[in-house]
Amino acid sequence: MTFDLQTCAELLTHPQTEAVPGAELRPRIAVIGGGVAGSTVALRLAQQGELDVVLMEQGPSLVNGPPMCHLHAGGNLYREISDAQCLKLLKQSIDTLKLYPHVANVRPTVIAVPTRDAGDPLALLPRLEKVRAAYHALVQQDPDNARLGAPEEYFRLFERAELEALREAPLPQQPERPEHWMIPLAKTLDFDTVQWPLVLVQEYGLSLFRLAASAELSLASFPQVEVMCGTRLLNVEANGAGWDLHYQQGGVSRTMTVDYLVNACGYRTGTLDDVLGEPRQRLVEFKAAYLARWPEAAGTWPEVIFHGERGTPEGMAQLTPYGDGLFQLHGMTESITLFKSGLVASDDRSAQPRLAPELEAKIVRGWPESVVVQRSRAAIAHMSHFLPGFASAEPGGKPLFGAQQIPGTDPSLRAADVSFGRHRYARTEIVKASSALSAANAIIDSLAEQGWLQGDERPVPMLERDAVVNRAVELAEARHYPPQLARPSGMK
């Protein structure tokens, strides 16, 4: 009988794990799901000379999913997470830039605490100092870790008087110093809506489309990797020490036997857990970000974050700049980025949380235009509280949207990577894109401990920047997004 992973919850009985395949055989590992986690896991597995890798993706190309636009190199967007998570995100972000060197939009992020918020900007300083010290230590260990600029320049404070002076300064053609980045903001910000000082921190942007292009082009350089887009996994059955994968591609049903299985199904990870009889507690959250065109925008902007209490009408506002007056907006309210019933949990019957049908429909079939306009205008109005001139912005296209899984029961968890099942099975459980490499490395370490690998690791070939950008633009346009989302912004 054939099963559809989106609805199947039948449990399978696992045999005892057997010995690793003999040295004369090349183990085959299947990665199910070609998002940022699955693509990164497949790439790291490809670097191990002893393995054959199959990457199955239901969609037409790699790396779709929730809106990613921020590298989170220090976690400063989230006041509520622990210092330990921030330090983990710092290391993960640096490692991500080593593997994917063309994905960053190199510009700082400005953190502001609104006057209407109960927080205090000075309360951010102990964490910033701790992250800066950790970054300095990483650079001392390896100068190649200096991916975020000089450690002593990781953050800087700006008082009101300095921004008032910058309001009168000319816009530089290209920012070269921290104060240059503040000039566009100084000319637009309502100074009375924020507490002082403001913090400028070297948290960069992250291009979803250049990451997708980098993964695709890098995987293509490894002949032992088979990328199977447009492939739907129907069922999985234990077969001795491995797995039989029943799938459909091009309308034809086939079966493949593999030695190890990696579940990288993103927010649908629980569907495969259910089929394999692997109970797991998790949350799933549906989110969206919106595009706005603001032709009056002048200068090269930093990203700007106005903190706020999540889920309230004063939730965090996030302004992410791209080229040609295009901006991406988050507003952590239920009328903008968050959704009523958008956060759901698994239960004792299934490892897969069930989104409301109307949210699942947005993922599968897209959005009504009226809802796009309504929520985009709400995001513009939310930002205009701090930047009054932004009220003239107009909706800029379809949202970036999707659902993300969060392992466990803590919705504030941001630094997570992987967990392992009972029978040659691993599941990636990343919340942020920068955690994908950490998940991949944990799987590599586990395979090495089990004797699958002998340490024969191959480098990922260096990609030409123009090739990455050109392919990223093609992907953006194929998905009906503006090409500015794929092109580098910030420092050239």
Secondary structure in CASP SS format (residue, H / E / C, confidence):
PFRMAT SS
TARGET T0000
AUTHOR 0000-0000-0000
METHOD secondary structure of the structure
MODEL  1
M C 1.00
T C 1.00
F C 1.00
D C 1.00
L C 1.00
Q C 1.00
T C 1.00
C C 1.00
A C 1.00
E C 1.00
L C 1.00
L C 1.00
T C 1.00
H C 1.00
P C 1.00
Q C 1.00
T C 1.00
E C 1.00
A C 1.00
V C 1.00
P C 1.00
G C 1.00
A C 1.00
E C 1.00
L C 1.00
R C 1.00
P C 1.00
R E 1.00
I E 1.00
A E 1.00
V E 1.00
I E 1.00
G C 1.00
G C 1.00
G C 1.00
V H 1.00
A H 1.00
G H 1.00
S H 1.00
T H 1.00
V H 1.00
A H 1.00
L H 1.00
R H 1.00
L H 1.00
A H 1.00
Q C 1.00
Q E 1.00
G C 1.00
E C 1.00
L C 1.00
D E 1.00
V E 1.00
V E 1.00
L E 1.00
M E 1.00
E E 1.00
Q C 1.00
G C 1.00
P C 1.00
S C 1.00
L C 1.00
V C 1.00
N C 1.00
G C 1.00
P C 1.00
P C 1.00
M C 1.00
C C 1.00
H E 1.00
L C 1.00
H C 1.00
A C 1.00
G C 1.00
G C 1.00
N C 1.00
L C 1.00
Y C 1.00
R C 1.00
E C 1.00
I C 1.00
S C 1.00
D H 1.00
A H 1.00
Q H 1.00
C H 1.00
L H 1.00
K H 1.00
L H 1.00
L H 1.00
K H 1.00
Q H 1.00
S H 1.00
I H 1.00
D H 1.00
T H 1.00
L H 1.00
K H 1.00
L H 1.00
Y C 1.00
P C 1.00
H C 1.00
V C 1.00
A E 1.00
N E 1.00
V C 1.00
R C 1.00
P C 1.00
T E 1.00
V E 1.00
I E 1.00
A E 1.00
V C 1.00
P E 1.00
T C 1.00
R C 1.00
D C 1.00
A C 1.00
G C 1.00
D C 1.00
P H 1.00
L H 1.00
A H 1.00
L H 1.00
L H 1.00
P H 1.00
R H 1.00
L H 1.00
E H 1.00
K H 1.00
V H 1.00
R H 1.00
A H 1.00
A H 1.00
Y H 1.00
H H 1.00
A H 1.00
L H 1.00
V H 1.00
Q H 1.00
Q H 1.00
D C 1.00
P H 1.00
D H 1.00
N H 1.00
A C 1.00
R C 1.00
L C 1.00
G C 1.00
A C 1.00
P H 1.00
E H 1.00
E H 1.00
Y C 1.00
F E 1.00
R E 1.00
L E 1.00
F E 1.00
E C 1.00
R H 1.00
A H 1.00
E H 1.00
L H 1.00
E H 1.00
A H 1.00
L H 1.00
R C 1.00
E C 1.00
A C 1.00
P C 1.00
L C 1.00
P C 1.00
Q C 1.00
Q C 1.00
P C 1.00
E C 1.00
R C 1.00
P H 1.00
E H 1.00
H H 1.00
W H 1.00
M H 1.00
I H 1.00
P H 1.00
L H 1.00
A H 1.00
K C 1.00
T C 1.00
L C 1.00
D C 1.00
F H 1.00
D H 1.00
T H 1.00
V E 1.00
Q C 1.00
W C 1.00
P C 1.00
L E 1.00
V E 1.00
L E 1.00
V E 1.00
Q C 1.00
E C 1.00
Y C 1.00
G E 1.00
L E 1.00
S C 1.00
L H 1.00
F H 1.00
R H 1.00
L H 1.00
A H 1.00
A H 1.00
S H 1.00
A H 1.00
E H 1.00
L H 1.00
S H 1.00
L H 1.00
A C 1.00
S C 1.00
F C 1.00
P C 1.00
Q C 1.00
V E 1.00
E E 1.00
V E 1.00
M E 1.00
C E 1.00
G C 1.00
T E 1.00
R E 1.00
L E 1.00
L E 1.00
N E 1.00
V E 1.00
E E 1.00
A E 1.00
N E 1.00
G C 1.00
A C 1.00
G E 1.00
W E 1.00
D E 1.00
L E 1.00
H E 1.00
Y E 1.00
Q E 1.00
Q E 1.00
G C 1.00
G C 1.00
V E 1.00
S E 1.00
R E 1.00
T E 1.00
M E 1.00
T E 1.00
V E 1.00
D C 1.00
Y E 1.00
L E 1.00
V E 1.00
N E 1.00
A C 1.00
C C 1.00
G H 1.00
Y H 1.00
R H 1.00
T H 1.00
G H 1.00
T H 1.00
L H 1.00
D H 1.00
D H 1.00
V H 1.00
L H 1.00
G C 1.00
E C 1.00
P C 1.00
R C 1.00
Q C 1.00
R E 1.00
L E 1.00
V E 1.00
E E 1.00
F E 1.00
K E 1.00
A E 1.00
A E 1.00
Y E 1.00
L E 1.00
A E 1.00
R E 1.00
W C 1.00
P C 1.00
E C 1.00
A C 1.00
A C 1.00
G C 1.00
T C 1.00
W C 1.00
P C 1.00
E E 1.00
V E 1.00
I E 1.00
F E 1.00
H C 1.00
G C 1.00
E C 1.00
R C 1.00
G C 1.00
T C 1.00
P C 1.00
E C 1.00
G C 1.00
M C 1.00
A E 1.00
Q E 1.00
L E 1.00
T E 1.00
P E 1.00
Y C 1.00
G C 1.00
D C 1.00
G C 1.00
L E 1.00
F E 1.00
Q E 1.00
L E 1.00
H E 1.00
G E 1.00
M C 1.00
T C 1.00
E C 1.00
S C 1.00
I C 1.00
T C 1.00
L C 1.00
F C 1.00
K C 1.00
S C 1.00
G C 1.00
L E 1.00
V E 1.00
A E 1.00
S C 1.00
D E 1.00
D C 1.00
R C 1.00
S E 1.00
A C 1.00
Q C 1.00
P C 1.00
R C 1.00
L C 1.00
A C 1.00
P H 1.00
E H 1.00
L H 1.00
E H 1.00
A H 1.00
K H 1.00
I H 1.00
V H 1.00
R H 1.00
G C 1.00
W C 1.00
P C 1.00
E H 1.00
S H 1.00
V H 1.00
V H 1.00
V H 1.00
Q H 1.00
R H 1.00
S H 1.00
R H 1.00
A H 1.00
A H 1.00
I H 1.00
A H 1.00
H H 1.00
M H 1.00
S H 1.00
H C 1.00
F C 1.00
L C 1.00
P H 1.00
G H 1.00
F H 1.00
A H 1.00
S H 1.00
A C 1.00
E E 1.00
P E 1.00
G C 1.00
G C 1.00
K C 1.00
P C 1.00
L E 1.00
F E 1.00
G E 1.00
A E 1.00
Q E 1.00
Q E 1.00
I E 1.00
P E 1.00
G C 1.00
T C 1.00
D C 1.00
P C 1.00
S C 1.00
L C 1.00
R C 1.00
A C 1.00
A C 1.00
D C 1.00
V E 1.00
S E 1.00
F E 1.00
G C 1.00
R C 1.00
H C 1.00
R C 1.00
Y E 1.00
A E 1.00
R E 1.00
T E 1.00
E C 1.00
I C 1.00
V C 1.00
K C 1.00
A H 1.00
S H 1.00
S H 1.00
A H 1.00
L H 1.00
S H 1.00
A H 1.00
A H 1.00
N H 1.00
A H 1.00
I H 1.00
I H 1.00
D H 1.00
S H 1.00
L H 1.00
A H 1.00
E H 1.00
Q C 1.00
G C 1.00
W C 1.00
L C 1.00
Q C 1.00
G C 1.00
D C 1.00
E E 1.00
R C 1.00
P C 1.00
V C 1.00
P C 1.00
M C 1.00
L C 1.00
E C 1.00
R H 1.00
D H 1.00
A H 1.00
V H 1.00
V H 1.00
N H 1.00
R H 1.00
A H 1.00
V H 1.00
E H 1.00
L H 1.00
A H 1.00
E H 1.00
A H 1.00
R C 1.00
H C 1.00
Y C 1.00
P C 1.00
P H 1.00
Q H 1.00
L H 1.00
A C 1.00
R C 1.00
P C 1.00
S C 1.00
G C 1.00
M C 1.00
K C 1.00
END
